[in-house]
Amino acid sequence: MKKYTNIYALVGVIMLFFTSCSTDRVEAPIDDTNSQYTTITFGALLNDLANRSMQKGHFAQVPTCSDAEPAVALIEFSYGGEDYSTTVAILKDGSGYFTDYSNDLKVPVPSDGSTMVTVTSFMVYDGNTSVASDAFYSAEFGNLIWIAPKGDDAQFDGYVEDALPAQFEVFPGTKPYFDIEVLCFDRRVVNEYGYVFFDIVPKTIYPLCLFVNYCNADARHWVADYSIDLYFGTNANGIQLYSNSNPNAMATTGMNGGEFSADPLCLVIPGPPANLGNDDPYLYLVIYPQDWTDSYGDIDNTPVPVQLSWNMVNALLNDDGTTNEYLHLLVGECEDALDGDGTIPGGGGGGGDTCATNPTGSTCDPDNDNLTNAEEAALGTDPNDADTDNDGVNDNLDQCALDGRAEGQVALAGQLGCWTDPVVGCNPTDCDLTTTAGGLCYNTSIDLADSSIIYKVTENKSFDLRGDKGALEPNVLFANANVMLDGSNLNVTLNTPQDFDKIKGYKVKIWPSDDSGNRIVDCFHALCDNGIEFPEGNQTAISLTFSTYEYKYPIYITVEAVVCEDIPGP
């Protein structure tokens, strides 16, 4: 059964007693008898985010969380029109982490006034310069483990209150503590980490993964293409966490094994407010169904709202602490589709009978194989096993989903998940063309664009081997491959029309056919030669004979060769 790795995040709020200041001894600066010094200390509010589903681009500046101990803070700040940068050691006692005293953080303050200090950068490193954990590594300070984000506050709504730069007013005769909010990414819920020092109050951020199907009035289902809006609140007036215009809020669709497919759309969401009931909605999801021309065609694109409660989110989190299920939703015209009233049919809008809590519903997909329970019933497959016949091919792709694979059987050509007994008397052989092109030597094949294309041969035939000599000569005939059946043997002859073109290496691979003329996929034979020495004058045609099988037409073949221009000098 397919699992999706949990993307948890811990938000540690470090209370730094911003409003509490202690009187400190003041010293008059040498050049100004009307000024005093005030020593400032910086702390942080730590937000430990989830890295694998956090898809907003401006979070690229945030390092990965680790369990390393903080060792040093690198702080950039300014006051009085001058910029400053300093490093401060981080200490620890029974109460937590705290910054060491630093003369660099003694700020001159007028006796009868104040000084504005602007913090422009705040980073904490672990001091371990022996191992580089990621791109944030510093040879001087070690690995970056926390950082205060820079940018528009709106970019970090829901994550920090204030992004840098931040301004603080310093008064004479005080020793103030200033809060700095910092971020780090983590892959799942981890132990509480304090940035710098003081008390930690944990709060958790969770993953929410969606999978949406479209269904028509006849209850036929397709994988859906869609985008979403997500708000922290009960309507579109809440804090917007994701916008449907952002690629990170759009489904990723494509083809898989010849079938239309989509990946679950995974988001990062906060937990519910403390004063809200677990059945009360606190997230407002809006689904924007999209047309899919090659799949289900043009559909009604009316946005569909859904309210989500904590019980609905929590039901998706597995007890193993590392994986979560996705929320399976239906849009469209069938009976079980969302009707736009904000609730999930059967779910009451409050985490009741959804697929997460009752996976036996006809539209549910408990084994995550992109087949609903209703579709599995029609096929006779197991709705709780993505690969019913245990042949390594999931039910939604398996063209023989109930047959399984007996020991020793081989794949049946053109039918994924179907198996047959191996061909009697066939001992497959293969080899590699290791001769490389370059200079006056060129790669050639039957198909100039793709040398791996397998050609069906129904009668004696000659193939051109063509190569690319660049923009002026992109399609040049270098050699021929003549295929001829001689009784049950197959002969392939390679030659070059021009005397100065000579074959340096080749690979010829053939497959026989069964009684229906289909290629026997697991019965193949190949002949190769590499680093052929050029003779003086014309190169004799290279004759190859395949006699390891009772060959008959049709046969299947690929040919590739490296041909060099052996042009004598003047």
Order of alpha helices (4+ residues) and beta strands (2+ residues): beta-beta-beta-beta-beta-beta-beta-beta-beta-beta-beta-beta-beta-beta-beta-beta-beta-beta-beta-beta-beta-alpha-beta-beta-alpha-beta-beta-beta-beta-beta-beta-beta-beta-beta-beta-beta
